[in-house]
Amino acid sequence: MNELRALEPDFWRAPSAHNTQPWTLTYADTEAVIGWDQDRCLPTSDPTGRDLRLSLGAFVECCLIVCASAGLRVAFRPDPGPGRVGVLYGAAQPYQTPFTTDDVRRRGTNRGGYHPGRLPGDVVERLRGHDPHGQAEVRRLACRDLADLLHAADLHQWDDPAVTGELRAWLRLTPRHPRYPLDGLTHKTLALSGAETVGLRAALAAYPALRRLGLPRLLAGAARGLLDYDGDVLVLVGPVEEPVEEQVELGRVLMRQWLALTALGYTTHPLSQIIDCAATRERLAAKLGVADPETLLHVARVGRPLAPAPRSSRLTG
């Protein structure tokens, strides 16, 4: 297990909503239990635990890839229970994967501008190749087709004091914040200019007083043009009536797809607020012809970024 401890900085490069890094790794003699820290969950923004389970699945996949890249024979066994999803244990062979630790390190989220241009038609097919059991479906939409939905979802998010308060708790809008190098969303990873950072800090400080005066509309309007270009949004659709525990496995699929996109020179920007809001989730399902809106698991714009994004903070390493 000491060999795994040495690899933790790369395990922790897995993605998570608001960069909360909710996973835990508890070592025993011959295995390591993967669980989560309740204090790093988002009960208001993610009441069903969808994002939590996807993040834990992505963490599992990162662990297996990094171990295989280091030549360690490690496998994962689902073993759900209170505060846990499964265990890493010694296996007869290393995990079989086309990805390496370098791929894990290169992957990241980019919230800045993207070059215009649609994805080649074969990209989605290549992503499906990283879901060998056909557990989920990848759908593609033009960015502009979702612009109104994103604005409505942003407006809903900023108009909800509980959701805004939870987001604010994970914002790190100044290097003086005590947790700036550890977790959360910094002004740099949010691709905010200096003036935008100052404005957002002031707006959130006065949020209780300004909310009724139209502040949510102003904040939502700041991102109005995010999807106003010729680009793509990918939506991951899960199977109907699948147990929620299976979303951990779908998080592993999603991680492999992100790594495949990274290898092709693309990056992603999650737009989870569209499916966090019931009204926009239902409108997106109707647009896709999906009968059950609850099967929409992940939404992200995908493309080639205009500039590299700064690396997000991590608790380990």
N, C-alpha and C positions, 0 to 999 in steps of 0.2 A: 504493500500500500504506500510505502514511502516514495516509490517511483511515480505513483499517481500524484502525490502532493507536489512534486517538483513540476508537474505539468499544469497545475491549476491556473496560472496566468493565462494560458491559451484556452482552457476550458471556459473561462469567464468572458471570452470574446463572443459568446452567444448573445443574440439580440433579445430585448425585452421591452415591453411597453413602458414609456417614460424612463427607460434605462434604470429600472428598479432593481434588476438583477436578483430576482426572488428565490433562486435556487439555493439549496444547501447540499453539502456533501459530507456525510458522516461516516467515518472509517471504522470498520471492525477488523477482525483478524484476516479474513479471506475475502471480504467484499466491502463495497462502499455504497451506502444508501443515499439515493437521490431524493430529496424532498424539497420543501419550500418554507420560507420564513413568512409567517402571516403578516408581520409588520411591513413587508415589502410587496404586499399585494395591493390591488386597487379596487376595494369593495364597491366604490361608487361608480367609477368609470367602467369597471369590468365585473359587474355583479354576478354573471354566470360563471366566471372563471375561465372563459374561452381564451383570452390572451395569456393568462397564467399557464394553462395547459400547453398552448402552442410554444410558449417560451421554454417550458420544462422539456418539451420534446426537442427543441432546437439545442438545448443544453446537453441532452443525452447524445445527440448526433455529434456535437462538438467534441465531447469526451471521447467517443469511440474513434473519431477521425484522428484526433491528436494522439491517442494511445497507439493506433495503428501506425501512424507516421513515425512514432518513436520505437516501433518494433515490439510493442507490448501486446500480449495476447489477452484481450479484454473483450467481454461481451456484456450485453444488457438484458436483464430479465424483468419484465413488468411484474410488479408486486404492489398494487395500489393498496393504500391504507391511510389512516389519519396522518396527514402531513407528509406523505411519501408517495412516490410513483413507481419505484423499482430499485434494482441494485445493479451495480457493476461488479463483475466477478471474473475470475480467471477462466480462460477458454483454451481450447486445443489449438486454435489458429487465430491470428490477428483478424480484426474486422476487415471485410473486403469492401474497399471504397476507392473510387478514382481520385478522391480529394486528399489533400495533405494539410499539415499545420500551416504552411504558407498561405494556402487558400483561405483558411479560417482567419488568419491575420489580415488578409487583404479585404475581406468582406466588410462592408459598412453601409450605413444609411447616409444618403445625401439629400438634404432638404433645400439645396440651392437650385439654380437654373439648370435646365437640360437642353442639349442640342435638339432642334426639331427633327422629326423623322419617325416613321412608324417602325416597329420591330419587323425584321424579316419573317416571312410566314413560317419558316421551319423552327423558329425559336421556341414557340409554344409546344411544338411536337417534341423537341429535345427536352423540355422541362418535364413532359409527361413520362419520358424515359427514366426519370429519377423517382417515379412512383410505380414500381414494378407490379404492385398488387392492385393498381387502379383504384386506390382508396378515395381519391379526390379528383376533381376536374378543374382545369385551368381555363378561365374564360378571358377574352381580350376585348376591351372597349377603347374607343378613341377618348383622349383626355377631355376634349371639349364636350363630349356627350355626358360627362359627369360633373361639369363645372357647377351647374345649378344645385346638384345634390350636395356637393362639397360645401358650397356656401350655406345651404340650409342646415347642414350638420354642424358647421362651425358656429352658426348663430345659435343653434340649440345648445351646444356645449358652453359657449360663453354666457348664455342667459341662465344657466343652472349654477347657483352659488355653490352647491356641494361639489359638482364636477370641477368647476373653476378652482375651488379651494384645494381639491386634491391635486390638480395639475400644479397649482402654485407651490405646493409643498415639495414638488420634485423639480422645480425650476432653479437653476443656478445662474443667475443673471449678472453676477459679478465674481471676479476671481477671489474676492474677499470672503465669499461664502465659505463656511468651514468645511462643507462637503464638496466643494467645487472639483477636486481631483479624484473623487471617489465614485460618484453616482449621479443620477439625474440628468437633466437636459440643460446644457450650458448655452449661453447666447451664441457661441461659435457653432455648436452643432445644430442650432436652430437657424443658422445662416442669417442672423440679425446684424444689421449695421449698428454702429455706435448710437446713432440717433434713435433707431428703432428699439434698441435695448433700453435706453433711458425712458423712452415713451411707454414701453410695456411695463417697466417697473413702476412708473408713476401711475399708470392706469390701474394696475393691480392693487397698489397701495390705497387708491381711492375707490376701489370697486364697490364696496357697500353703498356709498353715496351716489356714485355715477351710474350704477346698473339701471336704475329706473329712468335715467336721463338719456339712455340710448347707447351706453358704452358697449354692450354686446354687439350691436350692429356695426359700430366703428371697428371693433377688434376683428369681427368676421370679415369685414370689408377689406382689411389689410391683406388678406390672402385671396382676394377675389380673382386675381389674374393667374393664380398658380397653375391652373389647367388650361389656360388660354393659349395653347400652342399645338402643333401637330405632333402628338405623341401617344403613348399607350398607357393604359391602366390594366393591370392583371388582377383578376378576382379568383380566389381559391374557394371552390364549392365542395363541401363535404357530402358524404352519402346521407340519405334520408334515414332517420331513426337509428343512427349509430350511437352506441353508448358514449357519453361525454368523455369517459376515460380514454376512448380511442383518439381523442384530439391530441393526446401526447404523441401518439404515433404519427399523426398528421403534421405535428410540429417538426418531426424528424424529416418528413417529406419536404416541408416548406424550407427547412434549412438546406437540404440538398439542392433544391431549386435555386435558392439565393446564391449558393456557391457556384452553381452552373452559370448563372447570369454574370457573376463576377468574373469568371474565367473568360467570358465572351466580351468583357469590357463594359458591361452594364452595371448600373447601381439601382437601388430601390429607395422609395420614400413611402412608408406605410401611411395610409389614410383611413385608419381604423374608425375615426369618428363617423364615417358614413354608415357603418354597420353597428355602431354603438347607439345611434339614434333610431328608435323603432320606425319612425315615419320614413326616413331616408333609406333604411334597410329594406322596408317593404317596396319602396319605389325602385330600388336597385334590383330586387328580386324580380319585379314585374318586367323591368327592362331586359333582364337576362332570360326571362321565361322560366324562372325557378319557382316551383310551387311552394316550397317551405323557406321563408326568409331566414330561419334559424340555421340553415345549412351554409349560409355565407360566412366564411371563416376569416378571410383576410383580403384586404384591398391595398394595393400599392401602385403608384406610378413607377414606370421602369424606363430607363433610357441611358444615354451617355451624358454624364455631367459636364457642365461648362468648366468646372474647376473641382479639384479634389476636396473632399470634406475633411475637417479635423477629426481625429480619433476621439471617440467618446470615452468618458472617464470609466475606470473600472476599480472595484474594491480590491482585487487581487493583482499584484504585480505593478 
